[in-house]
Amino acid sequence: GAGVSQSPSNKVTEKGKDVELRCDPISGHTALYWYRQSLGQGLEFLIYFQGNSAPDKSGLPSDRFSAERTGGSVSTLTIQRTQQEDSAVYLCASSLEGTGIAGELFFGEGSRLTVL
Amino acid sequence: RKEVEQDPGPFNVPEGATVAFNCTYSNSASQSFFWYRQDCRKEPKLLMSVYSSGNEDGRFTAQLNRASQYISLLIRDSKLSDSATYLCVVNITTNAGKSTFGDGTTLTVKP
């Protein structure tokens, strides 16, 4: 596929369970970003990867959130012991650049997480 | 104060109207600026970059005012299909890779 692919598209889980969200960026894009968007709200920055390293983790809301990227490609965002306030759409984006002056971000369709 | 602020709207305009949105940013080190469009329950997509000299793409014009730290988006001859949320995005070179999004301005164009 030509675009950013995210899975699952929808996830319903019970409070306290762990979830993994996956992002497959556009081939050749070195930079990868995770954002979170709650209903009716703007995008909240979570974490950014340049290659496999994460120079900016400042947006992760708590230590229950972690992310990794392997092979400079696929990334996984893990939320442990989910809480109801974690319910949101988790958006992944990738871009060619990532050296500080970011270019166009290409977004996936998002993973909608609902924590009951 | 948020790093990037937008008037949330909603802006409700008739077809054919001209509408303008402003976005202010707080960090004077900001270096690059963009407008994204987000349709309801869809992902954001780039609408246009904003250049220092201002730029135009068809019915859309973007302007940057560094002195006052704001960017603007002007839409002429509004179409029904312009109805969406418009997100202002600001990048700061000292924060490598972090694009800061405004909360968006919602536009509804009515027949």
gemmi code that builds the backbone of each chain (N, CA, C; Angstrom):
import gemmi

chains = {
    "A": [
        ("GLY", (0.822, -1.191, 0.000), (0.000, 0.000, 0.000), (0.860, 1.245, 0.000)),
        ("ALA", (0.335, 2.315, -0.540), (1.112, 3.524, -0.687), (1.083, 4.399, 0.554)),
        ("GLY", (0.083, 4.232, 1.395), (-0.092, 5.146, 2.512), (0.375, 4.567, 3.830)),
        ("VAL", (0.162, 5.341, 4.899), (0.458, 4.883, 6.254), (-0.669, 3.941, 6.690)),
        ("SER", (-0.286, 2.805, 7.190), (-1.259, 1.806, 7.580), (-1.256, 1.626, 9.097)),
        ("GLN", (-2.429, 1.655, 9.703), (-2.522, 1.471, 11.154), (-3.475, 0.321, 11.468)),
        ("SER", (-3.141, -0.401, 12.534), (-4.042, -1.471, 12.981), (-3.971, -1.606, 14.496)),
        ("PRO", (-5.056, -2.030, 15.149), (-6.372, -2.206, 14.542), (-7.033, -0.863, 14.263)),
        ("SER", (-8.044, -0.839, 13.442), (-8.749, 0.422, 13.190), (-9.650, 0.765, 14.361)),
        ("ASN", (-10.152, -0.265, 15.024), (-10.970, -0.070, 16.214), (-10.575, -1.092, 17.260)),
        ("LYS", (-10.507, -0.632, 18.513), (-10.174, -1.539, 19.602), (-11.013, -1.161, 20.821)),
        ("VAL", (-11.762, -2.113, 21.312), (-12.512, -1.921, 22.550), (-11.892, -2.842, 23.598)),
        ("THR", (-11.549, -2.274, 24.730), (-10.891, -3.057, 25.762), (-11.442, -2.687, 27.127)),
        ("GLU", (-11.166, -3.539, 28.072), (-11.599, -3.270, 29.433), (-10.514, -2.530, 30.208)),
        ("LYS", (-10.928, -1.703, 31.096), (-10.002, -0.972, 31.960), (-9.020, -1.944, 32.621)),
        ("GLY", (-7.740, -1.574, 32.572), (-6.714, -2.404, 33.192), (-5.992, -3.334, 32.234)),
        ("LYS", (-6.547, -3.517, 31.041), (-5.901, -4.373, 30.044), (-4.818, -3.590, 29.301)),
        ("ASP", (-3.877, -4.331, 28.718), (-2.850, -3.715, 27.884), (-3.299, -3.752, 26.425)),
        ("VAL", (-2.899, -2.729, 25.662), (-3.200, -2.730, 24.226), (-1.948, -2.361, 23.438)),
        ("GLU", (-1.887, -2.886, 22.227), (-0.802, -2.547, 21.297), (-1.403, -2.008, 20.021)),
        ("LEU", (-0.891, -0.882, 19.588), (-1.327, -0.275, 18.345), (-0.135, -0.264, 17.390)),
        ("ARG", (-0.416, -0.582, 16.144), (0.673, -0.747, 15.175), (0.587, 0.297, 14.074)),
        ("CYS", (1.749, 0.727, 13.617), (1.815, 1.692, 12.518), (2.873, 1.242, 11.517)),
        ("ASP", (2.479, 1.184, 10.269), (3.395, 0.832, 9.182), (3.524, 2.080, 8.296)),
        ("PRO", (4.662, 2.769, 8.353), (4.763, 4.051, 7.634), (4.965, 3.849, 6.139)),
        ("ILE", (4.970, 4.938, 5.421), (5.261, 4.912, 3.993), (6.715, 4.476, 3.815)),
        ("SER", (6.931, 3.582, 2.889), (8.269, 3.063, 2.649), (9.248, 4.193, 2.334)),
        ("GLY", (10.381, 4.190, 3.049), (11.397, 5.207, 2.807), (11.290, 6.420, 3.711)),
        ("HIS", (10.181, 6.540, 4.431), (10.044, 7.673, 5.355), (10.828, 7.375, 6.628)),
        ("THR", (11.739, 8.299, 6.955), (12.596, 8.057, 8.113), (11.960, 8.509, 9.423)),
        ("ALA", (11.066, 9.455, 9.342), (10.466, 10.007, 10.560), (9.067, 9.443, 10.767)),
        ("LEU", (8.757, 9.149, 12.014), (7.452, 8.588, 12.359), (6.958, 9.251, 13.635)),
        ("TYR", (5.675, 9.576, 13.657), (5.090, 10.329, 14.765), (3.830, 9.630, 15.261)),
        ("TRP", (3.603, 9.741, 16.551), (2.333, 9.318, 17.136), (1.650, 10.538, 17.756)),
        ("TYR", (0.380, 10.675, 17.434), (-0.457, 11.707, 18.019), (-1.705, 11.047, 18.592)),
        ("ARG", (-2.372, 11.768, 19.481), (-3.629, 11.299, 20.048), (-4.661, 12.406, 19.879)),
        ("GLN", (-5.872, 12.010, 19.528), (-6.937, 12.989, 19.345), (-8.193, 12.493, 20.055)),
        ("SER", (-8.577, 13.215, 21.082), (-9.822, 12.900, 21.771), (-10.975, 13.548, 21.024)),
        ("LEU", (-12.182, 13.076, 21.267), (-13.359, 13.523, 20.531), (-13.510, 15.036, 20.610)),
        ("GLY", (-13.553, 15.669, 19.440), (-13.764, 17.106, 19.394), (-12.570, 17.941, 19.800)),
        ("GLN", (-11.429, 17.282, 19.994), (-10.221, 17.997, 20.431), (-9.165, 18.031, 19.326)),
        ("GLY", (-8.106, 18.784, 19.599), (-7.001, 18.839, 18.652), (-6.061, 17.663, 18.816)),
        ("LEU", (-4.990, 17.673, 18.027), (-4.005, 16.596, 18.080), (-3.006, 16.842, 19.200)),
        ("GLU", (-2.776, 15.811, 19.989), (-1.818, 15.864, 21.090), (-0.588, 15.042, 20.709)),
        ("PHE", (0.571, 15.666, 20.654), (1.814, 14.991, 20.290), (2.200, 13.986, 21.375)),
        ("LEU", (2.558, 12.787, 20.970), (2.985, 11.765, 21.921), (4.488, 11.502, 21.823)),
        ("ILE", (4.951, 11.102, 20.633), (6.343, 10.702, 20.487), (6.733, 10.775, 19.021)),
        ("TYR", (8.026, 10.952, 18.797), (8.569, 11.082, 17.453), (9.779, 10.167, 17.323)),
        ("PHE", (9.901, 9.470, 16.199), (11.042, 8.625, 15.901), (11.775, 9.163, 14.676)),
        ("GLN", (13.092, 9.172, 14.778), (13.942, 9.382, 13.610), (14.719, 8.084, 13.448)),
        ("GLY", (14.420, 7.334, 12.420), (14.951, 5.979, 12.350), (14.348, 5.176, 13.488)),
        ("ASN", (15.198, 4.475, 14.226), (14.723, 3.672, 15.355), (14.807, 4.387, 16.691)),
        ("SER", (15.374, 5.579, 16.691), (15.542, 6.273, 17.969), (14.460, 7.322, 18.151)),
        ("ALA", (14.166, 7.598, 19.401), (13.094, 8.538, 19.742), (13.692, 9.754, 20.438)),
        ("PRO", (14.075, 10.792, 19.671), (14.663, 11.967, 20.302), (13.691, 12.772, 21.139)),
        ("ASP", (12.419, 12.568, 20.922), (11.436, 13.366, 21.654), (10.312, 12.469, 22.145)),
        ("LYS", (10.328, 12.188, 23.457), (9.272, 11.393, 24.075), (8.434, 12.267, 25.003)),
        ("SER", (8.563, 13.559, 24.833), (8.003, 14.488, 25.817), (6.497, 14.418, 25.943)),
        ("GLY", (5.842, 13.912, 24.891), (4.392, 13.919, 24.914), (3.742, 12.711, 25.545)),
        ("LEU", (4.520, 11.678, 25.851), (3.904, 10.485, 26.444), (3.272, 10.863, 27.784)),
        ("PRO", (1.968, 10.580, 27.949), (1.233, 11.088, 29.113), (1.671, 10.495, 30.444)),
        ("SER", (2.122, 9.253, 30.430), (2.518, 8.605, 31.679), (3.424, 7.439, 31.354)),
        ("ASP", (3.963, 6.801, 32.380), (4.856, 5.666, 32.144), (4.084, 4.415, 31.726)),
        ("ARG", (2.761, 4.513, 31.624), (2.002, 3.386, 31.082), (2.121, 3.340, 29.558)),
        ("PHE", (2.583, 4.436, 28.982), (2.709, 4.533, 27.523), (4.161, 4.296, 27.115)),
        ("SER", (4.346, 3.464, 26.103), (5.676, 3.262, 25.547), (5.547, 3.007, 24.056)),
        ("ALA", (6.621, 3.242, 23.346), (6.601, 3.008, 21.907), (7.973, 2.555, 21.455)),
        ("GLU", (7.983, 1.752, 20.424), (9.240, 1.342, 19.831), (9.091, 1.289, 18.324)),
        ("ARG", (10.243, 1.343, 17.686), (10.273, 1.241, 16.233), (11.453, 0.355, 15.872)),
        ("THR", (11.209, -0.600, 15.036), (12.254, -1.546, 14.667), (12.501, -1.515, 13.163)),
        ("GLY", (13.774, -1.691, 12.797), (14.135, -1.733, 11.384), (13.833, -0.447, 10.648)),
        ("GLY", (13.693, 0.638, 11.398), (13.398, 1.919, 10.758), (12.061, 1.937, 10.047)),
        ("SER", (11.193, 1.002, 10.434), (9.916, 0.917, 9.728), (8.756, 0.874, 10.716)),
        ("VAL", (8.240, -0.311, 10.979), (7.027, -0.461, 11.784), (7.236, 0.028, 13.209)),
        ("SER", (6.202, 0.684, 13.741), (6.234, 1.151, 15.125), (5.043, 0.580, 15.881)),
        ("THR", (5.265, 0.338, 17.166), (4.203, -0.133, 18.041), (4.077, 0.806, 19.227)),
        ("LEU", (2.868, 1.242, 19.485), (2.556, 2.046, 20.677), (1.831, 1.126, 21.649)),
        ("THR", (2.373, 0.998, 22.853), (1.797, 0.119, 23.864), (1.266, 0.939, 25.022)),
        ("ILE", (0.048, 0.637, 25.403), (-0.548, 1.268, 26.580), (-0.827, 0.171, 27.590)),
        ("GLN", (-0.199, 0.273, 28.736), (-0.399, -0.733, 29.786), (-1.474, -0.270, 30.762)),
        ("ARG", (-2.179, -1.233, 31.298), (-3.187, -0.946, 32.352), (-4.070, 0.231, 31.904)),
        ("THR", (-4.742, 0.044, 30.798), (-5.513, 1.138, 30.197), (-6.533, 1.718, 31.185)),
        ("GLN", (-6.737, 3.019, 31.015), (-7.711, 3.767, 31.807), (-8.743, 4.370, 30.856)),
        ("GLN", (-9.886, 4.754, 31.375), (-10.929, 5.296, 30.522), (-10.475, 6.573, 29.815)),
        ("GLU", (-9.626, 7.367, 30.463), (-9.162, 8.602, 29.838), (-8.206, 8.353, 28.673)),
        ("ASP", (-7.804, 7.083, 28.478), (-6.967, 6.755, 27.326), (-7.802, 6.631, 26.051)),
        ("SER", (-9.110, 6.611, 26.175), (-9.974, 6.488, 25.001), (-9.766, 7.675, 24.079)),
        ("ALA", (-9.440, 7.388, 22.836), (-9.133, 8.426, 21.855), (-8.828, 7.748, 20.526)),
        ("VAL", (-8.602, 8.576, 19.513), (-8.067, 8.067, 18.256), (-6.560, 8.300, 18.267)),
        ("TYR", (-5.813, 7.249, 18.044), (-4.354, 7.334, 18.016), (-3.918, 7.379, 16.556)),
        ("LEU", (-3.311, 8.495, 16.179), (-2.915, 8.738, 14.801), (-1.404, 8.602, 14.652)),
        ("CYS", (-1.019, 7.893, 13.624), (0.388, 7.766, 13.279), (0.626, 8.540, 11.993)),
        ("ALA", (1.786, 9.165, 11.891), (2.148, 9.892, 10.679), (3.608, 9.621, 10.357)),
        ("SER", (3.948, 9.728, 9.093), (5.349, 9.607, 8.715), (5.717, 10.732, 7.759)),
        ("SER", (6.996, 11.013, 7.690), (7.482, 12.031, 6.757), (8.891, 11.677, 6.323)),
        ("LEU", (9.300, 12.252, 5.193), (10.641, 12.010, 4.669), (11.690, 12.622, 5.573)),
        ("GLU", (11.420, 13.862, 6.021), (12.396, 14.567, 6.825), (12.198, 14.240, 8.286)),
        ("GLY", (12.847, 14.945, 9.137), (12.710, 14.756, 10.565), (13.861, 15.384, 11.278)),
        ("THR", (14.513, 16.331, 10.595), (15.718, 16.920, 11.173), (15.429, 18.237, 11.861)),
        ("GLY", (14.190, 18.536, 12.055), (13.892, 19.767, 12.771), (12.932, 20.639, 12.009)),
        ("ILE", (13.103, 20.714, 10.713), (12.124, 21.437, 9.911), (11.332, 20.376, 9.164)),
        ("ALA", (10.268, 19.975, 9.789), (9.514, 18.841, 9.254), (8.789, 19.231, 7.985)),
        ("GLY", (8.707, 18.321, 7.109), (7.928, 18.520, 5.892), (6.530, 18.004, 6.091)),
        ("GLU", (5.923, 17.592, 5.006), (4.550, 17.145, 5.056), (4.436, 15.870, 5.876)),
        ("LEU", (3.451, 15.840, 6.738), (3.140, 14.634, 7.500), (2.028, 13.887, 6.783)),
        ("PHE", (2.232, 12.595, 6.603), (1.218, 11.744, 6.000), (0.637, 10.881, 7.119)),
        ("PHE", (-0.655, 11.019, 7.330), (-1.300, 10.333, 8.437), (-1.964, 9.037, 7.998)),
        ("GLY", (-1.979, 8.085, 8.919), (-2.825, 6.920, 8.762), (-4.246, 7.274, 9.179)),
        ("GLU", (-5.145, 6.312, 9.025), (-6.541, 6.570, 9.344), (-6.824, 6.495, 10.844)),
        ("GLY", (-5.833, 6.064, 11.597), (-5.971, 6.074, 13.047), (-6.490, 4.766, 13.618)),
        ("SER", (-6.199, 4.588, 14.900), (-6.749, 3.468, 15.673), (-7.639, 4.059, 16.753)),
        ("ARG", (-8.915, 3.727, 16.684), (-9.876, 4.260, 17.665), (-9.908, 3.319, 18.862)),
        ("LEU", (-9.472, 3.827, 20.011), (-9.421, 3.018, 21.226), (-10.540, 3.432, 22.169)),
        ("THR", (-11.304, 2.460, 22.608), (-12.348, 2.694, 23.598), (-12.065, 1.814, 24.807)),
        ("VAL", (-11.925, 2.449, 25.955), (-11.665, 1.717, 27.195), (-12.936, 1.760, 28.048)),
        ("LEU", (-13.488, 0.589, 28.301), (-14.747, 0.516, 29.049), (-14.519, 0.511, 30.556)),
    ],
    "B": [
        ("ARG", (-0.793, 29.224, 28.471), (-1.116, 29.583, 27.082), (-0.646, 28.475, 26.146)),
        ("LYS", (-1.493, 28.101, 25.193), (-1.111, 27.062, 24.251), (-0.076, 27.591, 23.284)),
        ("GLU", (0.776, 26.668, 22.775), (1.808, 27.067, 21.818), (1.200, 27.569, 20.515)),
        ("VAL", (0.103, 26.955, 20.111), (-0.570, 27.326, 18.870), (-2.053, 27.502, 19.185)),
        ("GLU", (-2.589, 28.670, 18.872), (-3.985, 28.936, 19.215), (-4.789, 29.302, 17.976)),
        ("GLN", (-5.967, 28.728, 17.909), (-6.893, 29.029, 16.827), (-8.269, 29.317, 17.395)),
        ("ASP", (-9.025, 30.145, 16.703), (-10.428, 30.347, 17.028), (-11.164, 29.082, 16.617)),
        ("PRO", (-11.814, 28.383, 17.549), (-12.433, 27.103, 17.204), (-13.636, 27.223, 16.278)),
        ("GLY", (-14.220, 28.438, 16.219), (-15.425, 28.602, 15.420), (-16.630, 28.093, 16.187)),
        ("PRO", (-17.648, 27.543, 15.544), (-17.655, 27.259, 14.111), (-17.918, 28.508, 13.269)),
        ("PHE", (-17.375, 28.473, 12.080), (-17.662, 29.480, 11.081), (-18.711, 28.882, 10.150)),
        ("ASN", (-19.869, 29.525, 10.085), (-20.941, 29.084, 9.195), (-21.116, 30.140, 8.117)),
        ("VAL", (-20.823, 29.794, 6.874), (-20.867, 30.783, 5.798), (-21.670, 30.220, 4.630)),
        ("PRO", (-22.244, 31.101, 3.814), (-22.950, 30.626, 2.616), (-21.959, 30.332, 1.501)),
        ("GLU", (-22.383, 29.509, 0.583), (-21.565, 29.251, -0.603), (-21.176, 30.558, -1.271)),
        ("GLY", (-19.959, 30.613, -1.728), (-19.498, 31.809, -2.427), (-18.867, 32.852, -1.527)),
        ("ALA", (-19.002, 32.674, -0.235), (-18.450, 33.661, 0.697), (-16.927, 33.544, 0.779)),
        ("THR", (-16.332, 34.617, 1.255), (-14.906, 34.611, 1.585), (-14.768, 34.529, 3.094)),
        ("VAL", (-13.902, 33.642, 3.544), (-13.731, 33.449, 4.986), (-12.245, 33.389, 5.306)),
        ("ALA", (-11.883, 33.917, 6.464), (-10.474, 33.939, 6.860), (-10.317, 33.404, 8.269)),
        ("PHE", (-9.267, 32.618, 8.458), (-8.930, 32.079, 9.777), (-7.548, 32.583, 10.169)),
        ("ASN", (-7.394, 32.863, 11.441), (-6.081, 33.224, 11.971), (-5.588, 32.170, 12.940)),
        ("CYS", (-4.285, 32.128, 13.092), (-3.660, 31.206, 14.029), (-2.473, 31.943, 14.632)),
        ("THR", (-2.357, 31.942, 15.938), (-1.215, 32.596, 16.583), (-0.326, 31.546, 17.229)),
        ("TYR", (0.974, 31.822, 17.244), (1.924, 30.901, 17.860), (2.781, 31.670, 18.840)),
        ("SER", (3.239, 30.968, 19.876), (3.893, 31.670, 20.975), (5.411, 31.665, 20.889)),
        ("ASN", (5.986, 30.692, 20.176), (7.434, 30.558, 20.171), (8.036, 31.246, 18.951)),
        ("SER", (8.819, 32.284, 19.204), (9.403, 33.063, 18.109), (10.441, 32.263, 17.327)),
        ("ALA", (10.870, 31.101, 17.862), (11.827, 30.256, 17.151), (11.158, 29.384, 16.099)),
        ("SER", (9.849, 29.482, 15.982), (9.120, 28.680, 14.998), (9.630, 28.978, 13.601)),
        ("GLN", (9.783, 27.909, 12.812), (10.435, 28.071, 11.523), (9.581, 27.695, 10.324)),
        ("SER", (8.701, 26.757, 10.494), (7.890, 26.358, 9.343), (6.442, 26.205, 9.763)),
        ("PHE", (5.573, 26.449, 8.798), (4.158, 26.598, 9.104), (3.327, 25.940, 8.005)),
        ("PHE", (2.216, 25.352, 8.437), (1.372, 24.636, 7.485), (-0.086, 24.778, 7.880)),
        ("TRP", (-0.948, 24.604, 6.901), (-2.365, 24.399, 7.158), (-2.723, 22.985, 6.725)),
        ("TYR", (-3.396, 22.267, 7.607), (-3.930, 20.952, 7.310), (-5.451, 21.026, 7.343)),
        ("ARG", (-6.057, 20.106, 6.632), (-7.506, 20.008, 6.622), (-7.872, 18.648, 7.185)),
        ("GLN", (-8.904, 18.624, 8.058), (-9.369, 17.359, 8.602), (-10.877, 17.269, 8.441)),
        ("ASP", (-11.316, 16.309, 7.666), (-12.742, 16.051, 7.519), (-13.222, 15.222, 8.711)),
        ("CYS", (-14.528, 15.260, 8.926), (-15.107, 14.614, 10.098), (-14.727, 13.132, 10.162)),
        ("ARG", (-14.126, 12.720, 11.264), (-13.749, 11.340, 11.535), (-12.732, 10.796, 10.520)),
        ("LYS", (-11.957, 11.720, 9.948), (-10.904, 11.331, 9.025), (-9.573, 11.845, 9.548)),
        ("GLU", (-8.482, 11.410, 8.903), (-7.171, 11.874, 9.315), (-6.861, 13.230, 8.690)),
        ("PRO", (-5.987, 14.023, 9.312), (-5.590, 15.300, 8.719), (-4.790, 15.095, 7.433)),
        ("LYS", (-4.964, 16.036, 6.520), (-4.188, 16.022, 5.280), (-3.680, 17.426, 5.003)),
        ("LEU", (-2.460, 17.493, 4.448), (-1.861, 18.787, 4.173), (-2.689, 19.566, 3.164)),
        ("LEU", (-3.013, 20.793, 3.508), (-3.686, 21.701, 2.583), (-2.651, 22.554, 1.850)),
        ("MET", (-1.815, 23.223, 2.625), (-0.759, 24.011, 2.011), (0.279, 24.421, 3.036)),
        ("SER", (1.489, 24.605, 2.556), (2.542, 25.183, 3.384), (2.355, 26.693, 3.400)),
        ("VAL", (2.966, 27.346, 4.373), (2.871, 28.796, 4.478), (4.273, 29.366, 4.359)),
        ("TYR", (4.504, 30.173, 3.348), (5.827, 30.735, 3.102), (5.867, 32.192, 3.562)),
        ("SER", (7.070, 32.647, 3.840), (7.252, 34.004, 4.374), (6.652, 35.058, 3.466)),
        ("SER", (6.729, 34.807, 2.167), (6.246, 35.801, 1.208), (4.754, 35.663, 0.941)),
        ("GLY", (4.134, 34.688, 1.611), (2.729, 34.419, 1.330), (2.610, 33.555, 0.092)),
        ("ASN", (1.574, 32.756, 0.039), (1.404, 31.894, -1.133), (-0.067, 31.613, -1.374)),
        ("GLU", (-0.342, 31.322, -2.628), (-1.710, 31.138, -3.076), (-1.820, 29.824, -3.829)),
        ("ASP", (-2.932, 29.135, -3.606), (-3.199, 27.896, -4.338), (-4.678, 27.908, -4.692)),
        ("GLY", (-4.969, 28.352, -5.887), (-6.363, 28.445, -6.301), (-7.131, 29.420, -5.439)),
        ("ARG", (-8.161, 28.942, -4.775), (-9.005, 29.801, -3.943), (-8.432, 30.035, -2.550)),
        ("PHE", (-7.316, 29.419, -2.251), (-6.728, 29.465, -0.915), (-5.474, 30.335, -0.909)),
        ("THR", (-5.400, 31.223, 0.074), (-4.225, 32.075, 0.251), (-3.751, 31.987, 1.686)),
        ("ALA", (-2.463, 31.742, 1.859), (-1.882, 31.674, 3.196), (-0.896, 32.820, 3.377)),
        ("GLN", (-0.902, 33.397, 4.574), (-0.003, 34.498, 4.884), (0.690, 34.225, 6.211)),
        ("LEU", (1.910, 34.744, 6.331), (2.675, 34.627, 7.579), (3.081, 36.020, 8.027)),
        ("ASN", (2.859, 36.316, 9.281), (3.296, 37.580, 9.877), (4.188, 37.239, 11.059)),
        ("ARG", (5.503, 37.249, 10.825), (6.445, 36.859, 11.871), (6.478, 37.866, 13.022)),
        ("ALA", (6.332, 39.128, 12.691), (6.408, 40.151, 13.736), (5.304, 39.960, 14.767)),
        ("SER", (4.118, 39.641, 14.290), (2.985, 39.459, 15.182), (2.739, 38.001, 15.524)),
        ("GLN", (3.547, 37.131, 14.938), (3.483, 35.695, 15.217), (2.099, 35.120, 14.949)),
        ("TYR", (1.624, 35.350, 13.724), (0.398, 34.669, 13.337), (0.454, 34.302, 11.868)),
        ("ILE", (-0.331, 33.288, 11.542), (-0.531, 32.916, 10.149), (-2.024, 32.947, 9.854)),
        ("SER", (-2.341, 33.105, 8.605), (-3.743, 33.202, 8.229), (-4.019, 32.325, 7.016)),
        ("LEU", (-5.285, 31.981, 6.879), (-5.754, 31.231, 5.715), (-7.002, 31.912, 5.219)),
        ("LEU", (-7.006, 32.271, 3.945), (-8.147, 32.922, 3.319), (-8.726, 31.974, 2.282)),
        ("ILE", (-10.017, 31.758, 2.353), (-10.697, 30.919, 1.365), (-11.702, 31.802, 0.631)),
        ("ARG", (-11.529, 31.893, -0.677), (-12.450, 32.679, -1.504), (-13.459, 31.757, -2.167)),
        ("ASP", (-14.633, 32.321, -2.493), (-15.649, 31.578, -3.237), (-15.882, 30.196, -2.612)),
        ("SER", (-16.251, 30.180, -1.352), (-16.386, 28.930, -0.587), (-17.304, 27.937, -1.290)),
        ("LYS", (-16.912, 26.679, -1.233), (-17.702, 25.574, -1.768), (-18.215, 24.712, -0.613)),
        ("LEU", (-19.288, 23.982, -0.877), (-19.806, 23.067, 0.146), (-18.707, 22.102, 0.591)),
        ("SER", (-17.872, 21.710, -0.357), (-16.822, 20.723, -0.065), (-15.682, 21.292, 0.789)),
        ("ASP", (-15.717, 22.599, 1.030), (-14.699, 23.185, 1.909), (-15.022, 22.953, 3.380)),
        ("SER", (-16.212, 22.474, 3.673), (-16.618, 22.219, 5.057), (-15.686, 21.184, 5.671)),
        ("ALA", (-15.019, 21.592, 6.733), (-14.012, 20.739, 7.374), (-13.458, 21.502, 8.575)),
        ("THR", (-12.534, 20.866, 9.267), (-11.776, 21.552, 10.307), (-10.389, 21.859, 9.766)),
        ("TYR", (-9.947, 23.090, 9.951), (-8.658, 23.525, 9.424), (-7.674, 23.666, 10.586)),
        ("LEU", (-6.583, 22.939, 10.481), (-5.597, 22.858, 11.559), (-4.347, 23.651, 11.187)),
        ("CYS", (-3.931, 24.490, 12.079), (-2.695, 25.255, 11.932), (-1.558, 24.432, 12.540)),
        ("VAL", (-0.435, 24.338, 11.851), (0.684, 23.520, 12.335), (1.964, 24.342, 12.314)),
        ("VAL", (2.691, 24.261, 13.406), (3.916, 25.048, 13.569), (5.054, 24.127, 13.970)),
        ("ASN", (6.220, 24.301, 13.344), (7.393, 23.508, 13.690), (8.499, 24.407, 14.219)),
        ("ILE", (9.197, 23.896, 15.227), (10.267, 24.653, 15.867), (11.554, 23.868, 15.701)),
        ("THR", (12.593, 24.492, 15.189), (13.803, 23.733, 14.883), (14.466, 23.184, 16.124)),
        ("THR", (14.266, 23.819, 17.277), (14.908, 23.321, 18.485), (14.201, 22.112, 19.048)),
        ("ASN", (13.090, 21.768, 18.484), (12.330, 20.616, 18.954), (12.165, 19.659, 17.791)),
        ("ALA", (13.262, 19.020, 17.469), (13.362, 18.271, 16.223), (12.188, 17.343, 16.016)),
        ("GLY", (11.522, 17.565, 14.906), (10.478, 16.638, 14.514), (9.127, 16.907, 15.121)),
        ("LYS", (9.057, 17.778, 16.100), (7.764, 17.951, 16.753), (6.951, 19.004, 16.025)),
        ("SER", (5.878, 18.569, 15.404), (4.942, 19.483, 14.787), (3.830, 19.740, 15.791)),
        ("THR", (3.609, 20.993, 16.117), (2.568, 21.347, 17.073), (1.324, 21.787, 16.332)),
        ("PHE", (0.227, 21.121, 16.625), (-1.039, 21.397, 15.964), (-1.907, 22.297, 16.829)),
        ("GLY", (-2.569, 23.248, 16.178), (-3.645, 23.956, 16.846), (-4.846, 23.030, 16.974)),
        ("ASP", (-5.827, 23.455, 17.758), (-7.008, 22.620, 17.963), (-7.978, 22.663, 16.783)),
        ("GLY", (-7.724, 23.571, 15.837), (-8.536, 23.594, 14.628), (-9.658, 24.599, 14.654)),
        ("THR", (-10.027, 25.029, 13.455), (-11.173, 25.913, 13.243), (-12.147, 25.180, 12.346)),
        ("THR", (-13.384, 25.081, 12.806), (-14.393, 24.348, 12.038), (-15.152, 25.290, 11.113)),
        ("LEU", (-15.209, 24.900, 9.849), (-15.917, 25.672, 8.825), (-17.068, 24.839, 8.287)),
        ("THR", (-18.244, 25.446, 8.241), (-19.381, 24.827, 7.573), (-19.865, 25.782, 6.498)),
        ("VAL", (-19.867, 25.314, 5.257), (-20.356, 26.097, 4.131), (-21.749, 25.590, 3.794)),
        ("LYS", (-22.704, 26.498, 3.770), (-24.102, 26.100, 3.569), (-24.612, 26.582, 2.220)),
        ("PRO", (-25.541, 25.824, 1.650), (-26.078, 26.208, 0.329), (-26.823, 27.536, 0.399)),
    ],
}
model = gemmi.Model(1)
for chain_id, residues in chains.items():
    chain = gemmi.Chain(chain_id)
    for i, (resn, *xyz) in enumerate(residues, 1):
        res = gemmi.Residue()
        res.name, res.seqid = resn, gemmi.SeqId(i, " ")
        for name, pos in zip(("N", "CA", "C"), xyz):
            atom = gemmi.Atom()
            atom.name, atom.element = name, gemmi.Element(name[0])
            atom.pos, atom.b_iso = gemmi.Position(*pos), 0.0
            res.add_atom(atom)
        chain.add_residue(res)
    model.add_chain(chain)
structure = gemmi.Structure()
structure.add_model(model)
structure.setup_entities()
